[in-house]
Amino acid sequence: MRRIAQVLAITAVFSISLAAANPGWAGKWKENIAKSDFTAATITYEKLPSGEWQSTADGVSYKFGMDGKEYPDNMGDIAIWKSIDSTTWQTGWKVNGKLAATDTVRIGADGILTVSTKGSKPSGEAIDQTTTYQRVSGGPGLAGTWKSKAVQDNAPLVIELIATPDNGSTFKSNYGSVCSGKTDGKDQPCSGALTPSGWTASVTTSGGRLNATMKKDGKPIYRYEYSVSPDGKTLTQIGGAVATNEKTKVVFDRQ
């Protein structure tokens, strides 16, 4: 689900980034996983003395139990964890009151942590993602810090940017997120079936690049910089969580 959270941040940003910045941004773009780099991302699981667990990613922590009950993740989602066996866990994710995706979290015999995410986008297209992690520290079992090794997405993010006459933009994506506005640095509310309430996006331009900040309930969570290649064929995002130095790269190909 962390991968989904990052995708939603990307989709919301692009909804307000187009017309005033550069007409070269207009069009449809598809995420290219092979050209992207997510290996800087880490996630930590800690077993607390109370018996609860704590997860920390992107500088945001939340507590949960392995009991099938609902726990808010402080990003607007609800996590529902349960233990399957000593090396396998399952997490259901609710967004806006509806189950959006389910993670199967498994530690293999080789010590690699695999998170397989299944769900449905508002468009009806499947969410089908797999992220693998290498242990950095801690143990045994799930407890410890894990660093992303690779990401596979069988239904990559597709975004469409449409310039509007009022120097703004209209945005479409296969995740359904929408934030409409201008590149004036003002916070614009974001909405969508897979976008929790309280998220806003602000975008400015500098040196031919876009600088975007995503906030949850007024607190900056993600910050990204975007650029279009000289030939106009690729769009590149560099950045990540404000609270960490874990910068990732996401590349989109023009369709």
N, C-alpha and C positions, 0 to 999 in steps of 0.2 A: 504493500500500500504506500510505502514511502515513495516509490517510483511514480505512483499515480498522483501523489501530492505535488511532486515536482512538475509533472506534466500539466496539472491544473494551473500552477503558477505561471508556466509558459503561456498557456492559452489565454489566460486573463490579461497578461501583459500586452499581447499583440492586438487585442481588440481596440486599443487606443493609440497605436503607434504609427499610423500610416501617413496620412496625406501631407501634413505640414512638414514632415521630415524629408521625404524623397519619394517621387512617384515610382522609383525602381522597386519599392517594397510591395507594390500592388501585385496581386495574383495569388495562386495557390501553391503551398509549400508542404513537402512531406519530410518528416523526420528520417534521417539516415543514421541508423544505429551503428553501422559499421564505421562511419566517419566520426562518430561522437565518442566522448570519453567521460565515463561516470566513475572512474576508479578512485577518485579522491573522497568519495562519500563513506562515512562510517556510521555505525549504529551500536549503541551499548545497551545491554540487558543486565540488570542488577537484581539479585534476590535480596529483599529487605528483611530485617529482623522480625517484622510484623507478619512475614509470610507472603506479603504482596511482592509483586515485581515492579520494576521501574524501567521504562524504555526512554532513551535519550537519542535524538537525531535532529540535525539542523539547529542545535542549541535549544531545543524544546523537549521537556520531559513530561511524562505522565505515568501514573501508577495504575496497576491492574492486577486482577487475580486470575488464576487459571481455572475459573469456575463457571464459565459460560454466561456470566453477567455482563451488563453494559458499563463501559468506563469511558468517559470523555478523554480525548487525547490532546486537549488544549490547542488544537488546530481547527476545531469545529466538527470533527468526526467523532464517531463512537466506535470503540474497539470491543470485540467480544472474543476473549481468548479461552481455549480449552486445551488440555494436554491429551494427546492421543497415546503416546508411549514415551519411553525415556529419551528418544531422539526426534520425536515428531510432535508438532503443535499446529493448531488451526486457529486462524483469526478471521472473524467476520468483521466487515467494515460498513457501518451505516452512515449515510450522508443525507441530511434533510429528512431523517426518519425512515429511509428506505435502505435495504441491504444493497450496497453497490458492488462489492467485491469480496472474495474470500481468499486469504493467503493460506497455503500449506507450507509450513516452515519445517525443514528437515536437515539434520546433520548426518552426512554420509560417512561411510567407513573411512574415507580419506580425510575427514575432518572439515570438509567444505560445507558451509551453510547455504542451502538453496531455498529461496522464497519463490514459490509459484503462485501467481495471482490470476484468478479467473473472475469474470464478471461481465456486465453488459454496459455499454455506453448508451446515452439517451437515444442515439440514432438506431439502436438495435444491434450495432456491430459489437462483436465480442471483445472483451478485455482479456488478453492472453499474454502474460509477461512472466519472464523468469529472471531473477537476479541471483548471482552467486557471490558469496562473501568468504574471505579468508580470515581466520582468527588472528587478531593482533595481540590480545592479552586475555587473561582470565580463564574461566573454566571452573569446574567441569560443566558439560552440557551447554545449555543456552547462555549461561552467565558469561559475561565478558564483552570485549569490544571487537567488532567485526568490520572489515574494510571491503568495499565492493570490488569484485574482480571483473565481472562481465554482466552485461544486460542483453537480454533477447526479448524482442517485442514482435509478436506475430501480427499485430494490428497497430502499426506506428501512428503517431499523431499526425493529422493532416490539418492545416490551417489555411484559411482564405482571408485575404485582406482586400477590402473594397474602399476606395476613396469616396468621400461624400463632399457635396458642393460647399458645405459650411466649414471647410478646412479641418474636418474630423475624419472619422472612419467607421465602417461597419465591419464586424468580425464574425466569422463562422468557423467552427471546428467540429471534428467528430466526437468531441467530449462535451459540446454544448455550452461552454462557458462564454459569458458576454460581459464586457466592460466598455461602455461607449464614452468617448471624450476626446480631448485634444492633448497635444504634447506641451502643456503649460505647467507641468509639475504639480498640478492639483490632484488630490485623491479622488478617484472615481469609484463608486461602488461596483462590485462584481456580482454576477448572479448566474444561475444555471443549476440543472438538476444535480450535478456532481460538484457544485461549488457551495460550501457552507456559508452561512451568513457571517457578516463582519469582515469579509475580505475586500480590500481596496487596492487599486493600482494607480501609480503616478509615473508619468513619463516625461523626460526632457531630452533635448538634443544637444550634442557637443561634438565638434570636430567631425561631423558627418556620421556620428554614431548615435544610437539611442541608449539612454540610461533609464532603467526601469526599477522601481521599488514596489514590492508587494508587502502589504501590511495586513495583520489580523487584529481587529479591534484597536486600531491605531498604532500598534507596535510593528516596526519594520521586521520582516522575517526573511525575505529574499531580496537580493539586489543583482541585477544583470546588466550586461552591456551587449548590444547587438550591432552587427555590421553586415553589409551586403558585399559580396565579392565584386571586383572590378568588371567581370563579365556578366554580373547579374544573375548567375546561375545558382548561387548558394547563399544562405542566410546562416550566420553563426552566432550562437549565444555563449557568452562566457560569464561565469559568476556562480552564486550559490547562496547559502544561508549567511545572513548578516553576522550572526554570533560565532561563526567559525571561519577558518581559512580554507575550507574544502571547496575549491572551485572546480566546477565541471564544465565540459564543452558539449554543446548540442548543435549539430549541423543539420540544416534543412535543405533539400534540393527543390528547385523550382519545378513545378509540374506543368 
